[in-house]
């Protein structure tokens, strides 16, 4: 089937695209700069878009099997100025609205729209176990995730199934937070951040891609799903596992005030967390290749 991906050149999008190609699907990746996009899997069609509408590509949604919306400016790529916070929000909302616009114009509606989100939807929750039934938070990231999900909600009224990916920290050597997390340990300076008590829901990139394919192929999968391994860890516990796997000490703490001084409001990404568990995903029968952090880390750091 034809699968159209917004955000297909990113951390999750590239391996997902490769997996879809291996399964024999026709994959169209929307890109703002297709002429300069490099290292995409063989067989992918790159199509230009403006990030905010269906102009130039919407016709491809007619009769498509699936739309996958992973688009959005990086959360942890720099300090959050007010201008940057607006870009983070708008890039997500406009991409979702563009998906809906394409669906509205399609004579034959796509079968499914997979909508990205994050566990930040729930806001900081302390030790509370967070499932998909938990209420949204009220901090900046929670408001962004709420608006992100809402941007494509009209697709459901158009009869299109809409699984929502509330993803945790993705463990991947190719980017995102993971290389930054292990760098201090490579320098023999690793340890907990802040109190160390904040929960980190995480998922190995392989399981992230597998979970998306699982939701794509299960017609009963609709609504929110926590894409996080069944073993969330506190920051201190994760530091200890990283240290164990790498053979490095995990005793050098980074004070929370230092993170706030360095990153400003963005430090909440590291200093706060959610004890999110994949209740609905497992109830549907999904099994993780990397259910424990030690297994995931050994695979990535071998």
KELUM-676752 format. One line per 2 residues: number of its first residue (from 1); their letters; for each residue z, x, y of C-alpha. Coordinates in pm, whole numbers. Example, Ala and Ser with C-alpha at 12.3 -4.5 7.8 and 13.67 -1.06 7.14 Angstrom:
// KELUM-676752
1> AS> 780/1230/-450; 714/1367/-106
END
This chain:
// KELUM-676752
1> XX> 0/0/0; -36/98/362
3> XX> 291/222/515; 318/281/890
5> XX> 599/509/1007; 730/558/1359
7> XX> 941/873/1368; 756/1015/1069
9> XX> 758/1370/1208; 1138/1395/1221
11> XX> 1413/1517/990; 1399/1211/764
13> XX> 1040/1110/835; 871/1424/699
15> XX> 1024/1422/349; 993/1043/336
17> XX> 624/1069/422; 574/1330/150
19> XX> 750/1107/-105; 534/807/-14
21> XX> 218/1017/-47; 333/1133/-392
23> XX> 376/768/-491; 14/704/-398
25> XX> 62/506/-77; -161/521/229
27> XX> 65/660/502; 2/630/875
29> XX> 240/825/1100; 262/725/1465
31> XX> 281/1026/1696; 284/1071/2072
33> XX> 94/1398/2028; -112/1384/1708
35> XX> -330/1678/1816; -30/1912/1827
37> XX> 170/1773/1532; 182/2034/1257
39> XX> 297/2079/896; 255/1718/790
41> XX> 189/1646/420; -173/1642/309
43> XX> -318/1291/313; -122/1156/610
45> XX> -313/984/889; -175/1064/1236
47> XX> -228/792/1495; -143/810/1864
49> XX> 106/570/2020; 304/552/2343
51> XX> 643/494/2181; 682/159/2352
53> XX> 405/-78/2241; 154/-159/1967
55> XX> -139/-42/2180; -388/163/1978
57> XX> -227/113/1637; -109/-249/1609
59> XX> -420/-357/1421; -310/-134/1132
61> XX> -6/-358/1077; -234/-646/976
63> XX> -209/-654/597; 11/-345/580
65> XX> 270/-327/305; 548/-188/524
67> XX> 650/-67/867; 926/194/886
69> XX> 1089/252/1225; 1279/582/1245
71> XX> 1189/657/1607; 1441/763/1869
73> XX> 1539/1059/2087; 1790/1295/1922
75> XX> 2156/1208/1978; 2297/1559/1942
77> XX> 2029/1767/2114; 2224/1825/2436
79> XX> 2491/1696/2676; 2475/1329/2765
81> XX> 2381/1292/3128; 2340/934/3244
83> XX> 1963/990/3246; 1967/1121/2890
85> XX> 2182/832/2770; 1920/595/2908
87> XX> 1644/784/2725; 1838/774/2398
89> XX> 1881/398/2429; 1536/312/2561
91> XX> 1348/524/2305; 1510/320/2028
93> XX> 1484/-24/2182; 1121/16/2286
95> XX> 1017/143/1943; 1177/-160/1778
97> XX> 1007/-395/2023; 673/-224/1949
99> XX> 720/-295/1578; 781/-663/1651
101> XX> 478/-675/1879; 255/-542/1600
103> XX> 397/-794/1353; 341/-1082/1595
105> XX> -25/-984/1632; -87/-947/1258
107> XX> -267/-1231/1081; -127/-1109/749
109> XX> 231/-1000/816; 367/-677/665
111> XX> 598/-735/372; 890/-540/514
113> XX> 1013/-364/827; 1268/-92/756
115> XX> 1479/-37/1068; 1678/280/1131
117> XX> 2032/275/1265; 2348/482/1209
119> XX> 2709/452/1103; 2789/497/1471
121> XX> 2733/120/1482; 3097/76/1379
123> XX> 3251/301/1643; 3556/523/1573
125> XX> 3764/349/1302; 4037/592/1196
127> XX> 4122/565/826; 3980/212/786
129> XX> 3728/182/502; 3407/60/667
131> XX> 3156/-157/481; 2845/-336/604
133> XX> 3063/-640/676; 3269/-448/933
135> XX> 3233/-544/1298; 3048/-329/1553
137> XX> 3233/-88/1778; 3235/-82/2157
139> XX> 3174/282/2251; 2841/419/2372
141> XX> 2701/508/2031; 2801/171/1887
143> XX> 2627/-7/2174; 2314/203/2118
145> XX> 2310/121/1746; 2369/-248/1814
147> XX> 2076/-259/2058; 1864/-48/1821
149> XX> 1910/-297/1539; 1866/-598/1768
151> XX> 1535/-463/1903; 1352/-554/1583
153> XX> 1556/-862/1488; 1273/-1105/1580
155> XX> 1080/-972/1279; 1315/-1166/1051
157> XX> 1219/-1492/1221; 856/-1403/1155
159> XX> 929/-1396/782; 945/-1018/743
161> XX> 1221/-867/532; 1426/-618/736
163> XX> 1660/-369/567; 1866/-174/824
165> XX> 1955/191/755; 2302/273/887
167> XX> 2279/642/807; 2560/897/806
169> XX> 2532/1272/870; 2220/1391/688
171> XX> 2269/1715/495; 1938/1903/522
173> XX> 1846/2266/572; 1553/2162/790
175> XX> 1747/2049/1095; 1993/1796/1227
177> XX> 2367/1861/1224; 2396/2043/891
179> XX> 2270/2394/989; 2501/2382/1293
181> XX> 2793/2283/1072; 2752/2575/831
183> XX> 2670/2842/1093; 3036/2921/1179
185> XX> 3105/2972/808; 2816/3217/782
187> XX> 2990/3408/1063; 3329/3392/885
189> XX> 3460/3166/1163; 3451/2822/1001
191> XX> 3724/2562/999; 3818/2209/1105
193> XX> 3710/2064/1439; 3964/1888/1657
195> XX> 4232/1715/1452; 4027/1753/1133
197> XX> 4134/1399/1039; 3814/1228/1151
199> XX> 3602/1093/866; 3249/1220/814
201> XX> 3019/989/617; 2735/1207/490
203> XX> 2428/1192/267; 2202/1454/109
205> XX> 1846/1432/245; 1712/1373/-106
207> XX> 1935/1069/-150; 1846/945/199
209> XX> 1477/942/108; 1547/793/-234
211> XX> 1759/517/-78; 1483/426/169
213> XX> 1229/405/-113; 1476/198/-315
215> XX> 1516/-52/-29; 1141/-54/28
217> XX> 1076/-151/-333; 1356/-405/-383
219> XX> 1247/-742/-248; 1606/-868/-238
221> XX> 1717/-585/-4; 1766/-728/345
223> XX> 2011/-668/630; 2237/-366/686
225> XX> 2300/-89/434; 2531/209/480
227> XX> 2329/515/377; 2620/745/304
229> XX> 2747/903/-15; 3033/724/-194
231> XX> 3265/1016/-111; 3322/1035/267
233> XX> 3542/1329/364; 3762/1411/657
235> XX> 3636/1695/873; 3911/1920/735
237> XX> 3821/1835/374; 3453/1899/441
239> XX> 3534/2236/600; 3729/2331/288
241> XX> 3438/2237/61; 3189/2431/274
243> XX> 3419/2732/265; 3457/2704/-113
245> XX> 3083/2678/-178; 2994/2961/61
247> XX> 3287/3183/-34; 3407/3187/326
249> XX> 3742/3112/490; 3792/2767/644
251> XX> 4097/2842/854; 3962/2887/1206
253> XX> 4003/2554/1391; 3800/2455/1695
255> XX> 4021/2263/1942; 3896/1924/2049
257> XX> 3929/2012/2418; 3695/2306/2365
259> XX> 3432/2075/2215; 3472/1834/2506
261> XX> 3435/2118/2754; 3121/2239/2577
263> XX> 2950/1908/2502; 3114/1652/2731
265> XX> 3095/1293/2609; 2863/1398/2326
267> XX> 3162/1563/2157; 3249/1221/2017
269> XX> 2981/1285/1752; 3204/1561/1611
271> XX> 3553/1443/1709; 3531/1079/1594
273> XX> 3405/920/1277; 3392/633/1031
275> XX> 3504/611/671; 3181/433/581
277> XX> 3098/357/218; 2768/234/63
279> XX> 2901/-95/-72; 2578/-301/-55
281> XX> 2352/-16/-166; 2555/45/-481
283> XX> 2587/-329/-547; 2205/-340/-569
285> XX> 2213/-68/-834; 2133/249/-636
287> XX> 2276/568/-786; 2324/891/-593
289> XX> 2191/1223/-718; 2455/1388/-499
291> XX> 2765/1167/-496; 3003/1451/-405
293> XX> 2989/1691/-112; 3035/1993/-337
295> XX> 2728/1902/-543; 2523/1841/-228
297> XX> 2633/2166/-67; 2568/2372/-379
299> XX> 2215/2231/-394; 2147/2314/-29
301> XX> 2324/2649/-7; 2223/2794/-344
END
